[in-house]
């Protein structure tokens, strides 16, 4: 029942998550720690929950992508380090992936779904190594890059362009890889799609 409610809130073209956050917090109580938790970092202009909502708002209604975005920073309130007035979140992708795995298993997702979403959460801050892409993982890599674009656009505006340039370079390499391997990426420029 909880899984269906969550999927209904996530799968709509018009997200219903923020308007129903108390319902979401009952399904995934670990998310409540994000609400109002300040980043206290110059690369961020939103608290962790708001950042997550901004990233989600930019995403297409793909359940795997949206679940990964919902959970991508869930570990931040549990693994931050204070350095004077700035917070750092070393290890947050791994902590977020660990929590995501437990949550998704609790909600009844299949092993394959849990594995994919855990991978996406764990690697949302990792530069994609195009040399490790092959026919068996190209769809997952496209989703990872898409998530990275959504995440980048949810950062402080003065840091967005630099992040997008790096992602565009990876996108171009992935496109080139696809052309060399005769594999269609079947996606227009991701940055423009997400920015719109």
C-alpha positions in Angstrom: 0.0 0.0 0.0 2.8 2.5 1.0 4.7 1.6 -2.2 1.7 2.4 -4.4 1.0 5.7 -2.6 4.7 6.7 -3.1 4.7 5.7 -6.7 1.5 7.6 -7.4 3.0 10.7 -5.9 6.2 10.3 -7.9 4.8 9.1 -11.2 2.6 12.0 -12.0 3.8 14.5 -14.6 3.2 17.1 -12.0 4.9 16.0 -8.9 2.8 15.7 -5.7 5.7 15.1 -3.3 6.2 18.4 -1.7 2.5 19.1 -1.3 2.2 15.7 0.4 5.4 15.6 2.3 3.9 14.5 5.6 2.5 11.5 3.9 5.9 10.9 2.3 7.6 11.2 5.7 5.2 8.5 7.1 6.2 6.2 4.3 9.9 7.1 4.5 10.6 8.6 7.9 14.3 8.9 7.2 13.5 11.7 4.8 12.1 13.9 7.5 15.7 14.8 8.6 16.2 16.6 5.3 13.3 19.0 5.9 14.8 22.3 7.1 18.3 20.8 7.3 20.6 23.5 6.0 23.5 22.8 3.7 25.5 25.7 5.0 27.7 25.4 1.9 28.2 28.0 -0.8 27.3 25.6 -3.6 23.8 25.3 -2.2 21.0 27.9 -1.9 18.3 25.5 -0.6 18.1 23.2 2.4 18.4 19.5 1.7 14.7 18.9 1.3 14.2 21.9 -1.0 17.3 20.9 -3.0 15.8 17.4 -3.4 12.4 18.9 -4.5 14.2 21.2 -7.0 16.0 18.2 -8.5 12.8 16.2 -8.7 10.8 19.0 -10.3 13.3 18.9 -13.2 12.9 15.2 -13.9 10.8 13.3 -16.3 8.2 10.9 -14.9 10.5 7.9 -14.8 10.0 6.0 -11.5 13.6 4.8 -11.2 15.0 8.3 -11.8 12.5 9.9 -9.4 13.1 7.3 -6.7 16.9 7.9 -7.0 16.5 11.6 -6.9 14.2 11.4 -3.9 16.8 9.4 -2.0 20.0 10.8 -3.5 20.9 13.0 -0.5 19.0 11.2 2.3 22.3 10.5 4.0 23.4 14.1 4.3 21.9 14.8 7.7 23.6 11.6 9.0 27.1 12.2 7.8 28.1 15.8 7.7 31.3 17.5 9.0 31.4 21.1 10.2 34.4 23.3 9.2 33.9 26.7 10.7 30.7 27.9 9.1 30.6 25.4 6.2 29.2 21.9 6.2 30.8 19.2 4.1 29.1 15.9 3.3 31.9 13.5 2.6 30.6 10.0 2.2 27.0 11.1 1.7 26.4 9.1 -1.5 27.4 5.9 0.2 25.3 6.6 3.3 22.4 7.6 1.0 22.7 4.4 -1.0 22.8 2.4 2.2 19.6 4.0 3.4 18.0 3.8 0.0 18.6 0.0 -0.1 17.0 -0.5 3.3 14.0 1.7 2.4 13.4 0.1 -1.0 13.6 -3.4 0.4 11.2 -2.4 3.2 8.8 -1.1 0.6 8.9 -4.3 -1.4 10.9 -3.4 -4.5 12.6 -6.2 -6.4 16.3 -7.0 -6.1 17.0 -5.6 -9.5 15.1 -2.3 -8.8 17.0 -1.9 -5.5 20.3 -2.6 -7.2 19.7 0.0 -9.9 18.5 2.7 -7.6 21.2 2.0 -5.1 23.8 2.3 -7.9 22.3 5.6 -9.1 22.2 7.1 -5.6 25.7 5.9 -4.8 27.1 7.4 -8.0 25.1 10.6 -8.3 28.3 12.6 -7.5 30.7 10.4 -9.4 32.1 11.5 -12.8 30.9 8.9 -15.4 33.8 7.0 -16.9 32.7 6.7 -20.5 35.3 4.0 -21.1 33.4 1.7 -18.8 30.1 2.0 -20.8 28.9 -0.9 -22.8 25.7 -2.3 -24.2 24.9 -3.9 -20.9 24.9 -0.7 -18.9 24.2 2.2 -21.3 20.6 2.6 -20.2 21.6 2.9 -16.5 24.4 5.3 -17.5 21.9 7.5 -19.3 19.8 7.6 -16.2 22.8 8.4 -14.1 23.7 11.3 -16.3 20.1 12.5 -16.3 20.1 12.5 -12.5 23.4 14.4 -12.4 21.9 17.1 -14.6 18.8 17.4 -12.4 21.0 17.5 -9.3 23.3 20.2 -10.9 20.4 22.5 -11.7 19.2 22.4 -8.1 22.5 24.0 -6.8 23.2 27.6 -6.2 22.9 29.5 -9.6 26.4 30.8 -9.6 27.8 27.2 -9.7 25.3 25.6 -12.1 27.0 26.6 -15.4 30.4 25.0 -14.4 28.6 21.8 -13.4 26.6 21.7 -16.6 29.7 22.2 -18.8 31.3 19.1 -17.2 28.1 17.1 -17.7 27.8 18.3 -21.3 31.3 17.0 -22.0 30.3 13.6 -20.6 27.1 13.7 -22.6 29.2 14.4 -25.8 31.5 11.6 -25.0 28.6 9.2 -24.5 27.1 10.4 -27.8 30.4 9.7 -29.6 30.6 6.3 -27.9 27.1 5.5 -29.1 28.0 6.5 -32.7 31.2 4.4 -32.6 29.3 1.4 -31.3 26.2 2.0 -33.5 24.1 2.4 -30.4 21.5 5.2 -30.4 21.3 7.1 -27.1 17.7 8.0 -27.9 17.9 11.2 -26.0 18.1 14.8 -27.2 20.4 17.2 -25.4 19.7 16.3 -21.7 20.7 19.7 -20.4 18.2 21.6 -22.6 15.5 19.0 -21.7 16.0 19.4 -18.0 16.5 23.2 -18.0 13.1 23.7 -19.8 
